[in-house]
Amino acid sequence: MPYYIFKIIPGPTNLMKKLEKLEQHESFKEAKQRARAMRAEGGDGDATQIKIMFAENELEAEEKLQEKREQPILREWEK
């Protein structure tokens, strides 16, 4: 399964965000290096995010990125 690199542009609400597929790689190492380089190129004040998603196809990757995830519960020792 390939690794997809997406640019996530925030929308007016958390549920509405624009996803733009930038690249696709076969190995995680390549995808990680490329994503780090893209993040370094972006400005500090930029609200966009660069994320890597591992999925069967591009549609599944987009669906996973659009999922609403609950915040993890922080334990006392993690604070």
N, C-alpha and C positions, 0 to 999 in steps of 0.2 A: 504494500500500500504506500502511496506517495505522501509526502509532507507538503502541505500548502502554506504559503506565506500570504497573509492578508493584511491589508491596511484597513483599520477600523476608524471611521469618521463619526464622531458623536452627532446624534440628531437632537431635535428639540426635547425628546424624552429618552429615558433609558431603553425603552422598547423599540424606538425607531433609530437605528444606527445604520449607516451605509457601509457595506462591505465591498472591498475592491481586491480581487485576487491579483497579486503581484507576480508570484513565481511558484514553481512546483519543483520539488527535488525528491530524489529516490532515497537519499540517506539523511538521517537526522543531523549528522555532523555538518554537512553542506548547508542544510537549511538553517541551522543555528548560527553558523558563521555569517551567512548572508543576512539574516534578520538582525544580528548585532550591528553589522555594517550599516544597514538601513536606519536603525535607531540612532546611530551616531551621526548620520547625515542630517536627521531631523533636528529642528530647533528645540530648545528647552521649553519654550512657551507654547509649543505646538500641542494641541489637544488630541491629535490622532495617535493611535496605537498600532504597533506592528506585532502580529501574533502568528505563531506556527500552529497548524492543526493537522493531526494525523487522521486520515479518513480514507474510505474506499474510493470516493469520488468527490468532485468539487461541491456538489449539492449537499452531500452529507456533512462536509466540513462547514459549509455556511450554516446549516441547521444547528450544528453543535455550538457555533459561535453565537447564534441568536438565542440559545437557551438561557432562561433565567436561572441563575444559580443562587442558592442561599449562602449567606455569609457563614464561613466556618466559625464554630464556637471556640473562642480562645480560652484555654485553660489558665489557671492562676500563674503557673510557671512560665507561660508564653508571653505574658504582658510585659 
